[in-house]
Amino acid sequence: MPLYIGVGEIVVSKNPDNVLVTSLGSCVAVIVLAPGIWGAGLAHIALPFSSVNVEQSQVKPGYYADTGIPKLLAAMDKLHGGKRGRLLVKLVGGANIMDPESTFDIGKRNVLAIKKILWENRLGVLVEDVGEDISRNVRVKVDTGQVIVKTLGQERVIL
């Protein structure tokens, strides 16, 4: 069953029938997998830092990397018993869809902030499909942890 994840939303599932689905431009899908139990979580991050709108970050923490990632990791800890060192992280999105010549590349800023926050939580990124100037559709199969990315009509599985 597809679970559609909007901007700023965080979804965690252990149901093997679920598929986490989202569409991305400059936003980044932070995908966290728990091997062995095949649980999966996804946060649809729009901006790096909640300091731009503290009130919104309290209502929708998944909108920002600095509030969304800790919430996603806490939910995954509950799902698999707190064995954070076993979690696998994949990133998708972070496109520069506004102006390829612009120095204000929010997609790149999102990716950099996310990697820093993950590093502070002692997690690295296993694989990423980020950047460029293309939007992406993402599906995460909870039962296998498979991440399928569709861009420009082509699908590919990222390991």
N, C-alpha and C positions, 0 to 999 in steps of 0.2 A: 504494500500500500504506500503510495507516495505521500510524503510529508513535505509540503511546500514551505520554505523558510524565507521570510521577507527580510528587508533591510533592518538590521538591529536586533533580529531575533536569534535566540539560541535554542537548539533542539538537541536532546540526547535520547538515544533509544537503544534498547537491548532486544527489541522485537525483531526476529530474523526476517519477518515479512515486510519490514519497512524499508523504504528507499528515501534518503534525504535529498531534496531537490532545491536548487536555487539558481538564479541568474545573476551574473556579475558584469560590471564595467570596471570602474576604479575601485569598487569595494573588493574585499578579500574574504574568501571562505577559509576559515581556520577549521580544519578537519582533524579531529582527534579520534584515534582508533585504539581499542583495548583488545589486543590479540588474546586468543584463548577463550574469551567469552563472546567475542565478536560484538562488542558494543561500539557504538559510534556517536560522535557529537559533532555539531557544526555550528559555528558562530558566523553570522553575516556582518562583518565589520565594515563600517562606512568611513570612519575618521580615526586618526591615531589617538587623540587625546581629549578626554572629557572636560578639560578646563575651559573649552570653548562654550560649553553649556552644561553646567553642573546639575541643574534641575532635570534636564532630559536624561542625563546619565543615570539618575536614580530611578527614573521610570523605565528606561530602555537601556540597560547597561551594555547590551550587545552591540549597540551602535558605535561604541568606541573601543579601541584596542585595549586601553589601559584599565577599563572596567569589565569589558566583555570576556577577555581571555581568563582572568581569575575566576569569573563566574562559570565559564565553560569547564575549566579544570576542576573546580569544586564539584560540579555535577558529575564529571567523569570519575572523580575519586569515589563518590557515593556509589556509582554504578559498578565499579570493579574492586572496591575494597581498599582504595588508597595506595595502590602500587604504581605511583606516578612514573617511576623509572622504566616501566614496561610500556608506557603509552607511545604511540606513533603519531607524528604530526605531519600533515600535508597541507600545502597552501595552494590556492587557486585564485586567480583574478589579478587585481592591482594594475589594470590596464591604464594607459594614458589616452583616454578617449576624447578629451577636449581638444587639445592642440599639441600635436607631436613636437612642435618647436618650442613649446612653453617650458620655462624653467620651474613652474609650479605644477609638479607632477604628483597629484594627490595619491595616485595608485602606488607610486614608488615610495612615498612617505608612509603610506599604510604598511607596506611590506617591511620596511626598515623598522618601524615601531613595533610591529608584531614580532619580528625576529628578536629584537632586544628584550621584549617582555617574556618571550619563551625562554631565552637564555637566562634571564633572571630567575626563572622557575626551573632551571636545570633541564630544559628540553631543547632539542634541536629539531630541525626540519628534515624529515626523511626525503621528501621529494616536493618539488614545486613546479607549478605551471603559471608563471606570473609575468607581468609586464606586457610589452608590445602595445599595439593600439587596437586590440580586438576584444569584443565582449565574449563571454563564455557562459555556457549552461553546464551545470554540474549535477551529477547524480552519485550518491554514495550508497552502496548496497550494504546494509547493516549485517547481513548474514556472512558476507565474505570480506568486507572491508574494501572492496573494489571501488575505485574512484574513476568515473567516466566523465570526460570533458568533451563538450561539443563546441566547436568553433567553425564558423564559415561552412556549416553543413557537414563537417567531418567529425567523426567521433574517434576518440582514442582513450585508452586506459592508461592512467599513470600509476606506476608501481607503488 
